[in-house]
Amino acid sequence: MNSVPFREFREHEYDILDIAWSKEKADLLMSCSFDQKVILWDLTKERHIQIFEHSDVPTKICFHPEVICL
């Protein structure tokens, strides 16, 4: 079995607590971390689109079921 990751994203400074895949656009991913950030990733461009900073640690994230991300 190959133990080499297919792709790595290294924007968070601490452990990741949750990830969410977009059901509308399969190439979008969100992650949240102990670093108080939620990051929206574009997997086709292999980089983040936007970083949302919070005053507290976000422990759960999800895409809104009725909003289509552009």
Secondary structure as GFF3:
##gff-version 3
##sequence-region A 1 70
A	DSSP	beta_strand	16	21	.	.	.	ID=ss1
A	DSSP	beta_strand	28	33	.	.	.	ID=ss2
A	DSSP	beta_strand	37	42	.	.	.	ID=ss3
A	DSSP	beta_strand	47	53	.	.	.	ID=ss4
###
